[in-house]
């Protein structure tokens, strides 16, 4: 009993320290200006670390537009910056019809470059990934290309896909989304679900009747993106981080992450703009600052 009693405070301290490190890591992902509230402490983190080693090229947005044109010549990834009432929405269109939009090394490289470029563009609020090929979204990894890879190439290739696409990692993500029992059933049976079945178990949010143009899913995504546009970029960024990280931990740690994320909105101009707009009974004009 004496050993157990003396070990308990140590275990609690270890748990609290682990939570502090996790919350600090989440705070660090927000960039060098962010700090944790209260007793939590967090060292300043260089922005190049936050962006996973990527540094914006000279020229900023002009370089990004140049990349868009470069992609169109290869024609496997089309980058479109929408205008007018859709300004702030960027569409990444996958166009590998001959391979059912499967993910090749070249396509992953282009997607990675495009996303890295968009990260530094403060005018971009929402990204839509769509298929430019009728009847198919993405067939997964390009298995024909993978069959030609050496063993030493397969691991890095899969790691790059994981870094780009959060949904990869089914043995871990699927049980968290639909429960362990059903996840095992689907994984062990390799069952293919249709849209209604996927929605019923919580894998997707919407099922739509296809239209004559064949772009019903894209139009729905565009409608959702338009709903996101007027919201505060800072608040959306930290809310996304709090949700994503909080789902992976216990409730107490999740609430600490939420507190840390909320604290980052307090000194921003967007928060003051929101309060002023409410007072003046008008739509807020958020700038992400």
N, C-alpha and C positions, 0 to 999 in steps of 0.2 A: 504493500500500500504506500509506503513511504516513497518508493521509487516512482510509482505511478503518479503520486501527488506532485512530486518534484518535476516530473517530466511534462505534466500538463501545461504549466506556464510556458515552458520552452517550446512546446508544440504550437501553442497559441501565438507566441512571438514569431515563430517561423512562418505560420500562416499569415499573420499581419504583414510581415516583411515581404512575403511573396505577393500579397495583394498590392502593397505599395510599389513593388517593382513593376507589376503588371499595369497598374494605373499610370505610373510614370512613363512606361513604354507607350501607352496609348496617347498620353499627352505629347510625348516626343514626336509622334507621327504627325501632329498638327503643325509642326514647323518650329523654327527657332524662337519665335516670340511668345509661345504659349507657356504658361506656368500653371502648376497645380494649386488649388485653393487650400487654405487652412494650414494644417500641419504637414500636408503632403509636400514633398520637395521633388524637383525635377531639374536636371541639368539642361542647359541650352544645347540644342542639337542643330548641327549645321544643316541647311536646307538641302544640300546635295545628298545627305544621308536619308533624309525624309523622302526624297524622290528616288531612292534606291540607286544612287550613284549617277543619276542623269542630271546634266547641267544644261539649262536652256542655251541654245545657240544664239550667236549675235544676230540681231535683227528681229527677234521675237516673232510676232504674228506674220511678218513678211516671209520668214523662213517656213512657217507652217503652211502658208498658202502655196509656196513653192513645192513643198512635199506633196500636197494634194495633187498638183499637176503631174508630179513624178509618178505617183501611184496610178493615175489614169492611163499612163502609157503602158504600164504593166497589166492594167485592167483586171487584176485579181482583187483589188481593194479600191473602192471608190469613196472618197471623202467629200462630203457636201456640207457647206455652211449655209444653213437656211437663212432667209432674209425676211424683212418686213415684220409681220406679227409673230413669225417664228424665229426671229433673231435670237441667238443664244443657243439654238439647237443645232447639233452636228450629227449627221447621219453617216455611219460607216457601213457601206454596202459590200457584202462579200459576193464575188462574181467568179466562181470556179465551176462553171456548169459541167465541164467534162469530167470533174472529179466529185460532183455532188457537194461542192463547197467544203470538202474535207480539209483539215488543217495540215498544210505542208510546212516545211521549214521556212520557205520563202514567205508564205502568208503570215505565219506567226511573227516573223521578223518585221513585216510591214505593219501588222497590227500593233506590235510593241512600239515601233517608232511613232505611229500615229497617236497612240494614247499618251506617250511621253510628251509629244508636242502639245497636245490638248491640255495637259495638266498645267502648263504654264500660261495658258490663255485665259485671263480673268473674264473675258467676254463670253466664254462657253459655260452654259449652265447645265445642259443635259445632253447626253450622247445616246443615240439610238443605234443599235446594231441590227441590221436587217439583211435578208438575202435578196440578191438581184436575180436569182434563178427561180423561175416558177416551180412550185411543187416541192421544194426542199429548202430547209434552213441550213443545216450543217450535219454532215454524215459522221462527224467525229474526226479522229486523227486519220491522216492519209496512210492507210495500211500498206498500200502498194509501195509508197516511198519508204515506209518504215522497214519493210521486208528487205530492202537493199542496204539498210544501215548496219554498221558494225555494232557489236555489243557495247562498245565504249561510246557510241553516238546516241543510243536509245535513251539512256538516263538523262543526259542534258536536254534532249529534245522534250521528254515528258515534263521535266522541271520547268522548261520555258512555257509549256502549255498550262501547267498549274499556276504559274505566275500571272498568266493572262486571263484565265477563265476560272473563276471561283468555284463553279459548280463541279469541277473535276475533283475527285476524292470521294467517290460515292460511298465507300464503306464507313466514312466518318460523317459526311454531310447528310446523307439520306436518313440514317437513324435519328438525327437531330430534327429533321424536317417532318418525318411521318411516323416515328417510333421504331424501336428495335425489331419488333416482331414482323411488321409488314416489310421493313427494309430487308430483313433476311429472306423473306419469301420472294421478293422481287429480284434480289441479287442472285439467290441460289437457283431460281427458275429461269433467269434471263428473260423474263416476261416483258413484252412490249405493250405499253399502255396507249390507248387512244386519248384524245383530248379530254373527253368527259371523265374518263377514269382518272387521268392525271389531276384534273381539277378536284375531283371528289376526295382524293387522298391528300390534297394540299400541296401538290408539286407545282402547280401553275395557278395564276390568279384569274385568268379570263379564257373563255372558249367562245369563238365567234363563228357565225355563218360566213362563208367565203363570198366575196362580191364578184361582179363580172370582171373587174380589173385584176383580181387575184392578189390584192394588197390589203385585205381587211385587217390583218394583224398589224401591219405598219401604220394604218390609219388610227387604230386604237392606241398604239404606242405614241403616235404624234399627239393625240388628244391628251394622254397622260402627261406628256412632256410639256404641253401648253399649261397644264395645271401647275406644274413645278416652277415654270419660269418666273412668276411674280414673287415667289417666296425668297426669303433671305438666304444668300449663298453661304454665309458663315454658319447660320443656324442649321441649314441642311447638312453641311459638311460634318459638324460635330454630332448632329443627331444620327447620321449614318454610322459614324465611328462608334458612338455609344451603343447603338443597336447591334452592330456586327460583333464588337468585342464583348458586350454584356451577355450575349447569348451563349458564349463559350465558358462562362464562369458562374459561380454561385451568386445568389441574389445580393448578398451584402457587398461583394466585390463589384457586381454590376452597378449597384447604386453609387458606389464610390467613383466608378468610371463616369457615370452620368453627371455627378457633381463636378468632377474635373472638367468635363466637356462643357457643361453649362457655364462654368466660371469663365471660359474663354470668350463667351459672347458679351460679357458685362462691359469691358472697356472698348467695344467696337462702335463705330459710327452707325452701323446698321441698326444696333439696338436703340440708339437715340432717335434714329429716323423712324423706327417703328412706333416708338412712344409719341413722337411728334405727329406722325400721320394719324394715329388714333385720336389724339387731341383735336386735330384739325378736320377730322372726319373725311380723310382722303386716302387714296391708295398709296402705300409706301413705295419709295423709289430706292430700292436697295442697290448697293454698289459692291458688296462683298468686302467691305473695309471695316 
